Amino acid sequence: MSASRSKTTNAPGPDKPGPESEAVSGAERDGAGADLLAALLDGMDAALCAFDADGVITHWNREAEHVLGWTAEEAVGRHGFAGWAARTADAEEVQARLMAAMDAPGRQVDEFALLRKDGGRVLVRTQSAGMRGTDGKPAGVYSAFSEVHAQIDLERTIALSEALFEEASWGVVLVDVDLRPTVVNGHAARAFGSGRTSVLGRPLGELLAGGVEELEAALHHVLAEGAPRSPAELWVTVRTPDGDRRRCWRSGFLRLASPLAEEPVPLGVGWMFQDVTESKLATQEADRLRFRSRQLHRAGRTAAECEDPMEAATVYLDFALAGFADHALIDLVAGEGPAGSFGSGREGPVRLIRAVATPSGGGSGPSAQIHGGGIPVGYSAGHPALQAMDRTGSVRASAPGSAPSPPWASARQWPQDSVHALCTVLRCRGRSLGVVTFLRGASRAAFERPDAVYAEDVTIRMAASLDLFRTLPD
């Protein structure tokens, strides 16, 4: 019974293969492994061949056929390259250097001139390494090779990529399809005011306080349509530990697509930028000075044709307003007109009378004279116009928060949409004739020192006309 049970146990059954089926399964596995190896070799991007210990070619993939033109059927089984893939004079040296990798540790890099099937010569770079058998003894050599110029192109591409992300003097940012930075070089990280890793994966809105919409619109356009033809200048406001900074970045964009996909699949956008804020501001300032000089020249020529000195003064004011301010006022000292037209001129605190004003309340048009009957403007103590008279210079003022504040403007007898003011005294022949007030709305920046210098140039010319107006009889 025990023997019978042993036979029964060892006999093949439906769930246990016998010796014949085990042999068949092993053959199938060997065949599947060979097919898999062949598929892997043929799918490689690099040309590959292998030699046994005697120097006979055992493997030759499709990329090797592409580089040299010889098929696997023509290559496998040959002893070395002599007489077909290498010149006879070079074949022995080539074979010796390749087979030397069988006994050398690691990989060995060489360059050879091989022959294509059509007779042309091609310089290839090889990386060879020895193979060991199951007994640990040298069993052959495998060698991956490619054309030298293709290898050099690859090395240049890698070197360029590394240089861009390490040593470039402009910012380089890789943005994914969700518009989040994935790689940032050192220059870009410094421009963002943070470290290279701290900006990765964060929305652009967390890095920039202003200009995010324009930047994201540009990135969406590149993803959908491709790179623009020329660089774009984007004004952004960067959040930094020291506060927000307004910067101008000249930016170029490249759409990134996977080289491995059959159809181009966008991977994101390569964004390169350079900070041109200083040069941009210098250019804007030069353009502004050129425009203002041209306006003063045109105003002088037009004012010279005016018979009425007051009209000449308003001409200067109208030309100065272009691109400079939204409103303007001329307040003259009481008693400084002919026949007491601006008041009695009594002694005491300075009294200013509104003489010229531009339209307010949303209107537009040239400045016009105001006939107020000699009634002084109700300026309170400390008013910027009175301060300008006391200082004999210019005074700048802005509403708190730089937002429209009707009470702030109304309390100073200015149009309600005024946010920024610049008061400049009218001086001629050593006397103060009055004050010119330039006003800006919330859409404009506050007046700065260069604006005050320009306003003083304008008021000097206006003061000469107003002084003439004061001395002429009615």
DRENPAMAR-178449 format. One record per residue: x, y, z of N, C-alpha, C in turn. Coordinates in pm, whole numbers, plus 32768, in hexadecimal, padded with zeros to 4 digits. Layout:
N
XYZXYZXYZ...
# end
This chain:
474
80537F8880008000800080008056807C800080BE806F8051811480E48054815880FA7FCF8186808D7F8B81C4809F7F08816080D47EA580E9809B7EA9808180CA7E4F8063815D7E68805E81827EE98041820E7F0A80B082697ED6812D82377EDE819E82867EAD8195829B7E19817282307DD0816482417D3F80F582A27D1C8087828E7D6D801782E87D51803E83797D6C8087838D7DD880B084157DF9810C84507D8F816483FE7D5881C584317CF6818E84367C69811B83F57C5680E383F57BCF80B0847F7BAB80BE84A37B30808A85267B067FF385297B0F7FBE859A7B397F2E85AD7B447F06862D7B007E88864C7B0F7E5886C57ACC7E9787437B037EC187427B827EFB87BA7BBE7F9187B47BCA7FD087457BA2806187397BB2809D87077B3180EE875B7AED812587317A6C818C86C47A7C8192866E7A1A81F586057A1A8277863379DE82DA85DB79D2835D8601799C83548638790F82FE85FF78BB82F6862F783182BD86BB782B825186D1787D82168758787B827587BD78B982C58796791D832887F27954838E881878EB83B887BA7899841887D7782F83DC883877C9835A882177A78317887A7748830D8906778182E68911780582D989947843835F89DC784583CB89937862844E89D2786084738A0577D7845389B67770846F89E476E8841F8A6176C6839F8A6076F4834C8AD676D983848B51771E83B18B3E779E83EA8BB177E484698BE2779F84BC8B86777185378BAF772A85148BFA76AB84AC8BC8766484848C0D75E9844B8C97760583F98CA0766F83C28D22769384308D8276BF84938D4C770A85018DA2773485538DD276BF85688D7B765B85B38DA575E585688E10759784E28DFE758C84918E63754684958EE87590848C8EE1761484928F5C766285188FA2765285858F55765586098F8F764386168FCF75BA85E48F8B755385EC8FC374CC859C904474C285259044750084D290BD74FD8517913075468556911475B8859B917C7602861191B375B3865D915A757686D19187752986A691DC74B2863C91B0746C861091FB73F685CF927F741C859C92897495855B930574BF85BA936C74F9863A934A7504869B93A8753E86B7941B74DE86D19491751986F5950574C787879501749E87D794B374E2886694A874C1887F9429747288DE94317415890893BA73CB8954935E7429893992D9741D8978927B7478899F91FC742E8A1791CE74498A43914C74188A8D910474888A92907F747F8AD6903074E68B2E8FC774A38B9D8FA774E58BFE8F4474B58C0D8ED8751E8C218E5D74F08C438DF575508CD88DFB756E8D098D9C75BB8D958DA075E58DF58D9275708DC68D5A74FF8E1C8D4B748A8E128DC074298DC18E25744C8DB58E9973F58D4B8E8A738A8CF48E2473958C898E1173338C0F8E61735F8BD28EAA73008B5D8EFE731F8AE58EA4733D8AA68EBD73B08A318E6E73D989AF8EBE73DA89B88F4373E589408F9773E989579015739688EF9043735488F890B972FD886990F372F58854916B732D87CA919E733487AA91FA72BE872E922B72BC86FF927C724B874993017241876B933E72B387B193BD72AD883D93AD7273887D9339728D88FE931E724D88ED931371B7888092D5718D886292CE70FD8849935870C5880593B0711287EA943870E5886B948870D488CA94777130894694C5712C89A1949570BB89B2941070AE8A1493DB704E89D5939E6FD0895493836FD48913934D6F5D891492B66F52896392716FA4896991DF6FA088F991A46FF588B291416FBF884691037009887D909D706C8824907370C9884D900F712C88748F8C70E8882D8F65707C884E8EEA703588D98EF16FF989018F696FCC89858F7A6F8F89F48F866FF889D28FAF70738A398FCA70D68A508F56713689E48F1B716689F28EB171CB8A3B8E38718F8A9E8E0571D88AEC8D9371AD8B718DB871718B858E3871508C078E6271198C6D8E6F71898CEA8E5C71658D588E6B71C48D908EF871B88D698F4D72158D9A8FD772138D619026719E8DA2909971828D7490F471188DC790EB70998E2A909570988E88909270278E40906C6FA78E5C90BC6F3F8E29909E6EBA8D9C90CC6E9E8D5791056EFF8CCF91346EE18CAC91B76F2B8CBE91C16FAE8C9A923A6FF78D13928D701E8D8992616FFA8E0292AF70168E6892926FA98EBA92F46F8D8F2592DD6F2B8F8492736F608FBF922B6F02901A91BE6F28908D91F26F7D90BC92696F5D912E92A26FA7910792C87036908692E5704C905A931070D1901A92A071218FEF923570DD8F9C91CF711D8FE1918E71949060916F718890A5912971F490AC9180727190CB9201725D90D4925B72D1904A926E73118FE4927D72BE8F5C928F72F28F34921673468F4D919E730D8F26912373548F72911473D78FF2913773D590429128744E9013918774BC8FF1920074978FC5926174FC8F3C923E75338EE5920774DD8E6291DD750D8E6E9167756C8EBC910375468EC6908A75988F1590A376188F639110761A8FAE912F76948F51915177078ED4917D76E78E74919D77508E479121779C8E5F90A777638E32902C77A38E7C901678278EF9903F782E8F49902978A68F5A90A778FA8F29911A78C68F3B9198790F8EC291B279698ED791EF79DD8E66920F7A368E1792877A018D9592887A198D4292FA79F18D2E9302795C8D0E9379792E8CF7938F78A08D6D93D3785F8D7E93B977DE8DED93F277928DB59441771D8DE194BE770E8DAF951776A48E19952376398DF1950E75BB8E4D9519754A8E04955D74D68E53958D74768E1D95C473FA8E5E957B73868E0B954E73268E3B950572B18DFC953F72348E42952C71C58E09954971428DDC94C571058D5994B370F58D21943970BC8CE9945470318CCA93E66FEB8C9793F16F628C0293D36F5F8BBA94286F188B2E940C6EFE8B2193A96E8A8AAD93706E7E8A9693106E148AA493506D8B8A8293D26D818A8D94186D008B1B94456CE28B7A94266D3B8C0694486D248C3594C56D6A8BD995136DA38C01958C6DE98C3C956D6E708C8C95C86EA08CCC95B76F248C81960C6F8A8C7795DA70038C349622706E8C85961170ED8C98967F71338CE2967D71B18C80966272228C9895F7726F8C3E95D172DB8C8995D4735F8C3B95EB73C88C7095E574508C30956D74948C84951674CD8C53949A75098C6A949A759F8C0E945975E58C1E943B76738C1493A376818C83936676A58C8B92D376A78CA392A377368C6D922D77548C8091EF77D68C81915877C68CCB9116781B8CD6908678148C5E904078538C458FC578268BDA8F71785D8C198EF6789E8BDB8EC679088C0B8E5179508BA78DDF79438BDC8D6779398B868CF279328B5A8CC779BD8B0E8C5979C08ADF8C277A418B518BF97A9A8BC18BD67A5B8C358BAB7AA98C8E8C1F7AD28C648C9A7AAF8CB18D107AD58D238D317A778D338CE37A0D8DA18CFE79AF8D718D5B793F8DCC8DA778FF8DA48DFF78918D5D8DB078238CE78DE377FB8C978D9E77978C848DEF77188CAE8E6C771A8C9D8EBE76A38C998F5176C48C6E8FA176628C6B9033766E8BEA9066762E8BAB90C6766F8B3F910E762B8B6A919F761A8B4091DB75AB8B6D926275888AF792B275538ADD932375928A79938275628AC193F3751A8A91941774A58AD7947E74598A7394D974148AA1955273F38A5195B573A98AB0960E735B8A78965472FA8ACC96AE72AC8B00971C73088B7F974272F28BBF97A3734A8B739826734A8B47985672D68B0498D772D28A7F98D2731E8A3A985E731B89BE9851736889DC985173FD8A48980E74238A70980B74B08A99989674DE8AE398DB748A8B0D996374AE8A9499BE74BB8A3299B0745F89B89A01746A897099E674ED896B99667515892A9945759489769982760989FB997776058A4A99AF76728A3A9A4776788A359A8776028A229B17760189999B3D763A89349AEF761888AE9B09764D88AD9AFE76E488EB9A95771788F09A8377A989419AF377E989B39B1677AC8A069B8077E389BD9C0677E289729C21777689259C9D776F88BB9CA077DC88779C3177EF88109C2B7856884C9C4578DF88BC9C0778FD88FB9C1B797F892B9CAB799089619CE5792489919D6F792D891E9DD0794388AD9DB87900883A9E10791088089E1079A0880D9D9C79DF87D69D937A65883F9DA87AD188BA9DC87AAA89209DE07B0E89649E687AFD89899E8D7A8389DF9F007A6E89A39F6D7A1789279F5E79E888ED9FC0798D88DCA04779D388F3A0B2798888E5A13A79BE8858A16F79AC87FAA11A7988876DA1407981871AA0D179C286A1A0F379E5864CA0927A298618A02879CB86179FAC79F985E19F3C79AD85829EEF7A0A85069EDF79DD84A19E9A7A2C84589E3879D2844A9DBC79FE83F69D5A79BA83719D557A0483069D6C79B9827F9D7179F282309CFC79B981EA9CB37A0F819B9C4279DF81179C7379A580C29C15797880459C3C79377FE49C7B799A7FFC9C6D7A1C7FAA9CAE7A817FE29D377AA880479D647A5C80869DE77A7180C89DF27AF981069D867B2381539D877BA081E69D6B7B8182439DB87BBA82D19DA17B9F82FD9D167BCB83459CD37B72837B9C4F7B9384149C507B9E84559CA67B5484E69CB77B5C85039D4C7B53855A9D7E7BA9857C9E0C7BAD86139E197BBD86519E6C7B6B86E19E7F7B7C86FC9EE97BE6877C9EF97C0687A19F537C73877B9FE37C58878CA0117BDC876CA09C7BBB86D8A0B77BCF8683A05B7BA185F3A06C7BB085CCA06A7C438609A0117C9185E9A00B7D20860AA08F7D65867BA0CB7D42869DA14D7D7C863BA1B97D50860DA1B17CD385ABA2127CA38528A2077CEE8503A18C7D15848AA1777D6484A0A1957DF8851DA1AA7E1E853BA1C87EAA852DA1517F06854BA0D97ED3853FA0607F2585A39FF97EF485A29F837F3285FD9F187F0B85CA9ECA7E9486229E777E5A85FF9E2C7DE285939DC37DFD85939D887E7185319D1F7E8E84B09D557ECA84B69DCA7F08843E9DFD7F4C83D49E2D7EEB83F79E477E6E83949E777E0C83559E047DBD838B9D8B7DC9835C9D1D7D7682CF9CF27D9F827A9CE07D3B81F39CB07D5381929D187D8781BE9D937D9A81669DFA7DD181209E467D6180A49E707D7380619EC37D0D80AC9F477CFB80A89F7A7C8280EE9FF77C6580B5A06B7CB78034A0617CDA7FF8A0CA7D2A8033A0D87DB48074A06E7DE780B7A0767E688141A0B67E5E8177A0B97DE681FCA0F27DD281F7A1837DA5818CA1A87D5D8180A22D7D248103A2717D5C8113A2EF7D8380A1A33C7DB58059A3857D458099A3957CD4805CA3D97C628093A3A17BE08044A3AD7B76806EA37C7AF38058A2E87ADE8014A2A57B3E7FFFA2147B327FA4A1F47ABC7F3AA2437AA97EDCA2277A3D7F21A22D79B57F75A29379A17FBAA29F7921801AA22B79098063A203797380C1A19479658078A1117949800DA0F679927FC4A079797B7F83A07878F27F55A0EC78C37F1DA0F2783C7F87A0D177D38001A10177E9806EA0E1778B808EA04D778E8091A010780480AF9F81780E80419F2D77CE7FC39F5277E37F559F0977A37F5E9F14770A7F849F8976DA7F919F9B76487FFE9F417611806E9F37765880DB9EE2762880B19E507626806B9E24768E803D9D9976927FDD9D7A76217F899DDC75FD7F239DC475977F559DDF750A7FA39E4A74F97FC99E767473805D9E66745280B19E5974B681409E52749E81859ED374C882079ED574B482589F4774E1823B9FC3748E8238A03A74CD8229A0B7748182A5A0D3742F8296A12B73CE8304A14673718372A19A73B08352A1E9741183B6A242744D83A2A24674E48408A272752F83F9A27C75C1838CA2DE75E78353A2C8765C82EAA3207692831CA35F771382FBA3DD77258321A424779F82A9A42477FE82BBA3E678738250A3D978D58276A4257954821BA47A7981822EA4BF7A0081EDA46C7A6E823BA4497AD2820AA3F77B408232A43A7BC481E9A4157C2B820AA4427CB3822FA3C77D0482ABA3C27D3182E1A34C7D7582D5A35F7E0C82A2A2F77E4D829FA2F87EE08327A2CF7F178363A3227F6783E4A3047FA483DCA3218039843AA2EC8088843AA30C81188447A3A18135847FA3EC80D58490A47D80E8841BA4CC80B183B2A4888083833EA4CE804C832DA4B07FB882C4A4E57F7D82A8A4CF7EF08303A5257E998330A4E97E2A8386A5317DCC834AA5297D418341A59A7CFF830EA5A17C778381A58B7C168377A5227BC283E4A5007B6783AEA4EA7ADA8403A5017A7A83E4A4E679ED843DA47479BF83FFA40579948449A39079668431A37B78D2849EA38178868497A36077F78499A2C877EB842DA28E77BA8416A1FE77C5840DA1BD773C8447A14677328438A0EF76BF83FCA06B76EC83ADA02D769583669FB476BB837B9F48765183819ECA767E838C9E567627832B9DEB765882DF9DB375FB82879D45762182D89CC4762482CE9C79768F83199BFD76A182BE9B87768282EE9B2E762C82A29AB6760882FA9A3C761A82BC99CB7639830799517651833F991A75CE83C198FE75C783FA98C4754C83DD9830753F83A397F275A6838A976275A382FE9740757382A497A27570821B97887548820D978E74B181B2973D747A819A973F73EA815F97C473BF810697FB740F80CD987E73F6810498DD7460811A995C7438815399BB749980F699D17510812499AD758380D799BE75FF811B9A2D765080D59A9B766C81179B0876B5813C9ADF774281B89AF9776581E89ADF77ED81E69B5C784281DA9BCF780281DE9C4E784A821D9CB977F382539D1E7835828D9D9177F083159DAF782C83759DC877D483F69DFD77FF83F19E9477FA84049ED3786C83F89F65787884819F9E789D84B59FF478478536A035785F851EA0CC78668557A10C78C98540A19B78D885BDA1E2790985C1A26278EC862FA2B7791785F4A33779508629A36479C085F7A3DD7A01862BA45779B585D0A4A2797A85F6A51A792C85B7A596796A859CA58F79ED8555A5FE7A2E85A3A6807A238624A67A7A418673A6F57A428678A73579B78696A6E57952869DA71D78CA8613A74C789C85A9A70378C48523A72B789D84FDA7B078DC851CA7BF795C84FEA83D799F8550A8B0796485CEA89379428621A8FB790685E9A925787D85BBA8C37831857FA8E377AF84FFA93477C084ACA90B78218431A9557839844DA9E4786684B2A9F478BA84D4AA7A78E88507AAD078758559AA94781E8589AADF77AA8516AB06774E84BAAAAA77398445AACA76E583F0AB36772783E1AB2F77AB8391AB9377F183D1AC1E77E78454AC2577F98499ACA577ED8491ACDD7760849EAC8476FE8495ACB176738409ACE7765483A2ACA276858319ACD0766E82FEAD5576B3832CAD6177318313ADDD777A835EAE52773B83D8AE3A770D8422AEA676CA83DBAED1764A83A6AE6E7602835CAE8E758782DDAEDE75A7829AAEB876168222AF01763C8241AF91766282AEAFA576AC82D4B02E76D182F7B0807656833BB04175F6835EB088757B82E1B0B1752E8284B05375218207B07174DA81B6B0DB752581B4B0D175AB816BB13475F981A6B1BF75E8822CB1C875E5826CB24975D3824BB289754E8249B23874E48229B26D74608197B29A7458813EB24D749880B0B27274968096B2ED74EC80D5B2F3756280C0B36575BB80F5B3E6757E815DB3DE752B8194B45574ED8132B498748E80CDB44D7460806AB48574047FF0B4BC744D7FEFB4B374D47F7CB4E175217F8EB57775447F26B5C775277F2BB654754C7F12B66875E07EBEB614761B7E9BB62076A87EFEB5CF76FC7F47B60C77597FA6B5C277AC7F64B55377FF7EE8B56B782D7EA3B50278787E87B48978207E62B4A377A37E4EB43477457ECFB3E9772E7F3FB42F77287FC0B3ED77177FE0B393778D7FBCB3C178067FD4B36F787D7F81B2F0787A7F02B2FC784E7EAEB28478467EDEB22577D97F1DB25B77707F55B20477087FC3B1AD7743801CB1E977918085B19A77D38048B12E782D7FDDB15278737F9EB0F378CE7F62B07D78817F1EB09A78127EDEB02F77C57F45AFD077897FB2B00477548019AFAD771D805DAF59778A806BAF93780280ACAF4A786E8056AED778A17FD3AEE478987F7AAE7E78CE7F83ADF978847FA6ADFD78037FA6AD8377B18005AD1B77EB7FCCACAB7818801CAC3F78508057AC5B78D78034ACCD79138072ACF479928010ACF77A057F9AAD2E79F17F38AD3B7A5C7EACAD3A7A217E49AD2A7A797DBEAD267A4E7D7AADAE7A5B7D9FADFA7ABD7D65AE7F7AD47DD6AEDF7AF57DB6AF637AE67E15AFCA7B0C7DC9B0477B367E04B08F7B937DC8B10B7BC77E33B1767BCC7E0AB1F27BB47E63B2647BC87E20B2C07C2D7E64B2D47C9E7E35B3307D067E99B3A27D0F7E68B41D7CFE7EBEB4927D017EABB4DE7D837F17B5217DAD7F13B56F7E287EB6B5E67E157E5FB5FC7E757E00B66C7E6D7E4BB6F07E617E1DB7467E037E5BB7C77DEF7ECBB7C67D8A7EE4B7527D467F51B74B7CE67F20B7597C567EA9B78F7C437E77B7A37BBC7E68B8367B9C7E50B85D7B1F7E3FB8E97AFA7DBDB91F7B327DBFB9987B627D48B9DD7B957D03B98B7C017D51B9447C517D18B8F97CC07CBFB8887C957CD8B84F7C1D7C82B7E47BEC7C8BB7667C407CF5B7577C917D03B6E27CE77CF2B7077D7A7CB9B7777D997C9FB79C7E247CDEB8217E477CCBB8497EC27CF7B8CE7EED7D8AB8D27F0F7DC9B85C7F277E58B8597F477E76B88A7FD27E19B87D80307E31B8A980B87E9BB85580F97EDCB88D815C7F44B84781A57F07B7DA81FD7F56B77182197F28B70682707F4DB68082367F0FB614826A7F2DB58F82367F14B58681A07F5EB52B81607F50B51B80CF7EC4B4EA80AF7E85B52B80507E02B50280217E0EB4E07F8D7DDDB46C7F697DE5B43C7EDF7D5AB43C7EA17D56B4687E247CD9B4717DDA7CE1B4167D617C7DB3C07D4E7C7AB3637CDD7C6EB3B27C5B7CD1B3A17C017CD4B3EB7B837CBBB3917B0B7CF0B3147B0E7CE4B2B87A9D7CCEB22C7AD67C7BB1DD7A927C63B1527ABC7C3DB1007A437C60B0807A477C34B02279E07BAEAFE77A087B61AFB179AA7ADEAF7879CD7AECAF087A327A91AF007A907A8FAE967AF47A0BAE4B7AEB79F9ADE87B42797EAD9A7B3F7975AD3B7ACA79E8AD077A9D79E8ACA67A3079F2ACE479A679F0AD67799C79FAADA7791A7A89ADB478EC7A9CADDD78717B21ADF1783A7B1DAE6977DE7B8EAEA577CB7B95AF1877757C03AF7677A17C18AFE477597C84B041777C7C60B09177F97CC6B0C778377CB0B11A78AD7C6BB19C78857C25B1D378E47BD8B24E78C97BE6B2AD793E7BDEB32F791F7BE4B39479877B64B39179DA7B74B3B07A5A7B03B3B37AB77AF4B4427AEB7A7DB4737AE47A61B4FA7B157A15B4ED7B997A5FB4EF7C047A23B4DB7C887A09B5597CD57A19B5CD7C9779FBB64A7CDC7A5FB66E7D477AD5B6347D427B3CB6567DA47B28B6147E2B7AD5B5AC7E337ABEB5677EB27B2CB5007EC77B76B5067F357BE4B4A67F4B7BB0B4177F5B7C03B3B97F367BE5B32C7F497BF3B30B7FDE7B98B2BB80117B99B29E80A17BFDB23480C87C7CB24E80B27CE2B1EE80DA7CF9B1F881707CFCB18581B37D16B18382437DACB188825C7DCFB1A382D87E5DB1A982FC7EA0B12382E17F17B12682AE7F60B0AB828E7F3EB07182077EF0B0B881B97ECDB08781337F4CB07F80DD7F5AB01780887FD4B00B80377FF2B0867FE27F8AB0CC7FB17FA4B1457F627FE2B1B17FB87FB0B1C280317FE9B226808C8076B1FD80B8808CB17A80CA8114B14C80EA8175B16C807B8149B15B7FFD819FB17C7F8C81C2B2107F8C8162B2677FAF817EB2F67FB781E3B314802481D4B2D280968230B2EB810582BDB2BA80E482C6B24880A18349B20D80848388B24480048339B2877FB58365B2B87F32839BB2447EDF834FB1DA7EDD8379B1637E938303B1097E77831DB0887E6E82B6B0267E4B8293AFD17EC48213AFA97ECB81E0AF557F37818EAEE57EF881A9AE687F21815DADF67EF28106ADBE7F628090AD8C7F3B8033AD547F9E7FE4ACE57F5D7FBCAC817FAE7F6CAC107F7D7F06ABEA7FE77E93ABB87FBA7E2CAB8A80167E5BAB0D805E7E31AAF880D97E59AA7E81217E2CAA0080D67E88A9A480C17E67A929807B7E64A9367FE57E7BA9AB7FAF7E7CA9C27F1D7DFCA9907EDC7D8BA9A57F1E7D09A97D7EE77CB0A9F97EE27C4EA9FB7E887BF6AA6F7E7F7BB5AA8D7F067BC4AB097F327B8CAB327FB37B4DABBC7FA17ACDABC07F7A7A8AAC417F647A98ACA27FD87A88AC7580587A9AACD680C57B25AD1380C87B8BACBF80AB7C15ACF380AC7C26AD5D80417BF3AD467FC87C01ADA67F5B7BA8AE207F717B2CAE0B7F9E7AD1AE7C7FB07B02AEDA801D7B3FAEA280867B71AEF880F17BDFAF5480C07C1EAF3380517C8AAF85801A7C5FAFD37F9F7BDDAFD57F857BA6B0227F147BD7AFED7E8E7BE2AF677E857C0FAF277E097BA1AECD7DD37BA5AEA77D537B43AE477D1D7B42ADC77D6F7ACCAD887D7D7ABCAD177DD97B0AAC9B7DB17B2DAC8D7D317B78AC157D077C0EAC267D177C39AC937D567CC9ACAD7D677D02AC567DD67D77AC1B7DBB7DBCABC77E1C7E49ABFA7E387E8AAC307DD17F13AC627DDF7F17ACF47DB17F65AD447DF67F6DADD37DD77FFEAE017DD68019AE667D83809CAEA67D7C8084AF3C7D6E80ADAF877DD4809CB0197DD48123B05A7DBD8127B0B67D5A81A4B0F87D35818CB18F7D3181E4B1DA7D7081D3B2697D7981FAB2AD7CF681B1B3157CD481CEB3667C5D822CB3D77C8782A6B3D87C528309B43C7C778338B4897BFC833AB50D7C0C836EB5627B9F839FB5E57BDC8414B6107BB48451B68D7BE28456B6957C7A8474B6217CB88487B61F7D488408B6247D988395B60C7D588317B6137DA082C8B5947D878277B56E7DE7821EB4FA7DDA8196B52C7DAC816FB5007D3480F2B5307CFA807CB4D67D1C8096B45C7D43802AB3FF7D60805DB3707D617FFFB3137D4E801FB2857D547FD7B23C7CE4801FB1DE7CA57FE2B1827C457FD8B0F97C897F61B0BD7C847F4AB03A7CC27F29AFD57C557F79AF6A7C4D7F60AEFB7BF27F26AE877C427EBEAE477C0D7E77ADDE7C557E6DAD607C017E7DACEE7C447E72AC6C7C027E08AC187C4A7DC7ABBD7BFA7D67AB617C327DA7AAE17C617D52AA827C897D84AA057CC17DC9A9AE7C597DB0A9C27BD97DEEA96F7B717E7FA9947B577EADAA007B907F36AA2E7B7A7F89AA1F7BFA800CAA1C7BE68067AA147C588075AA9C7C9980A9AA9C7D1380BFAB1A7D5A812DAB6B7D158128ABED7D2A818FAC447CF28215AC267D34827FAC2A7CE58306AC147D17835CAC8E7CFC83D7AC887D2B842FACFD7D1E8442AD277C8C8458ACCB7C2D8464ACF87BA183E6AD3E7B6E8371AD167BA282F6AD5C7B7C82F6ADEA7BB18328ADFD7C2A832FAE837C62838CAEDD7C1183FCAEA47BE3845AAEF27B918416AF1F7B0F83CCAEC37AD18385AEE77A55831BAF517A7082D0AF427ADE826AAFA57AFE82A8B02F7B15831CB0337B548360B0B47B698389B0F37AE583B5B0A27A8483D6B0D87A00835CB11779BE82E9B0D579CF826EB10A79938244B18C79D78246B18D7A5C8216B2037AA48271B27B7A9082F1B2647A76834AB2D67A588319B31F79DC82F4B2D4797582C1B31278FA8237B351791081E4B30E795F8161B346797C816EB3C779CC81CCB3C87A2A81DDB43E7A7F8204B4B87A2C8256B4A479C5827CB51679718201B551792C81A8B4F978F9812EB52B78B980D2B56E791D80C4B5347995806DB56F79FA80A4B5F37A2E8127B6007A368163B67F7A5F8147B6EB79F8814DB6C47979812AB724790F8097B74979188042B6E979367FB4B70279457F9BB76479B97FEAB7587A257FD9B7AD7A9A7FFFB83D7A7C8063B8517A268095B8D87A0D804AB91E799F8003B8D4794A7FBBB91678DE7F3DB95979127F18B9CC78DA7E99BA0B79027E24B9C078C47DADB9D578F77D37B99478C17D20B9BD7830
# end
